[in-house]
Amino acid sequence: MRWMNAMMRKLALATALLAIAVPAPAQSVKAGIDAWQRADYPAAVAIWRPLAEADDADAAFNLGQAYRLGRGVPINLAAAQTWLERAARKGHVDAQTTLGLLLFDTGNRVGGMRWLRSAAEQGEPRALLIYGTALFNGDGVARDPVLAYAYVSRAAAQGLAPAKTTLAEMDQLIPLDQRQNGVALARSKAAPVKVASVKPGPAMKPVKTPPKLSLAVPAKVPAIAATGAWRVQLGAFAKRASAEALFNTLSGSAKLAGRQPYYVAVGAITRLQAGPYASRAEAAAACAGLLGLPCFPVPAK
């Protein structure tokens, strides 16, 4: 009997050790998204980190977003850049766009434009609009109105509202023959957007596009008293009325709460700016929450 009890104890111990030795199955990116949507940001980060370290592009993109937004981890733009770049190098289009905007907003315009161009060439509408606007203005890249019109046309064709507005302004500023060349170029380059897919796990349906972290803001934002020597520039327009209409559309955003519009005339163009912001970093953070717009910080004049 003693012999049998000893054997049972050994068997129980071996079973317990085996259970400890077997690693828990890795959770999916989708599990992290579910946690994020429950506002359980630390849990989402804990799920995504090992997946990102194993070179899952979707997990790396989401982890980069968490560091950029400061959810589940402290805000750390350097860490955000690291994870976004890991995803971007694997062809993750949303990561390329977000990384391009982050680099552009933090002063690395050359690097930012390189990633935005990569995403634009794959048909990402926000990147098409921003890179196309830069081509039109000659902002960080050589000015090319034909290619600019092609890029913005492709963004507008995908239904991006700011692109439609920008394209209407370009119609007033670019000669007909150049616009026709731009349309022909846009048609020749048009192709489905390439995106990284999420691999389905147990009880998870496949999805066609990588998950995007919500940047939704409350419908009502309390007014704040804003001061500072920085603004954000939101676009350039042939007509002041178009600039005013865009600001009226955006004025309910949390990033523009308490800010006022500035309509800066430069020749025949009206630049829409909003502010003030206390620092360049604060203005850059506002732009980061206004994805889809050619937004960047500018000093108040």
C-alpha angles and dihedrals in degrees: 000000000000089000091052093048090051091051091049091052091050091048092050091049092049091050092050092049091049091052090052092047095054109084119230113255113266114255121235130251086248090061088057091049090052090052091047092052089053087054089245091135098164090055091049091051091047090054096045099045099071090041091051091048087054089057099258102159096206092051092047091050093050093045089051090052090051091055091045093052097035096236117145088354133044116272106273115166092185091057090043090054092049095053095039090052091051089055093041092054088056090057098261101160097200089050091051091051095046092045091049091053092046093051092044092050093049093053102266096115095160093054092041093052091048092059094040089053091051091052092044092053087057091053102255103162099215091049091046091054097045096043091043091052090050090051090052094049096037088235107163092335135063111279112256114164094183094054089040090056091048093052096045090045090056091050091049091048088060090057100256103157098209088051090055090052092047091047091053089053091049089053087064095048108036121071117249096248092054091048090051090051089048092052091049090049091048091053092050092051099040112119137144115285112258112225136173111251127220112240109235117244131190113319090358124121119223115257127207099218134039114263115265122212112238117252094181117148130205116274091236120044122189114241118249133196104246125198134167147096099267135083137179121240113220104180149315122254139187090220127044089216090065091052090049091050092052093050091049088054094049100038093093092061118112090230091060098039111137093005125122130217125250120199107202115193115215108175107300092343128090115207116207113219131169132197161018107242126178095232144004089255091056091049090048090051089053090053090049088061092050099063114172094045128094089242126161137155120264131180116252112251 
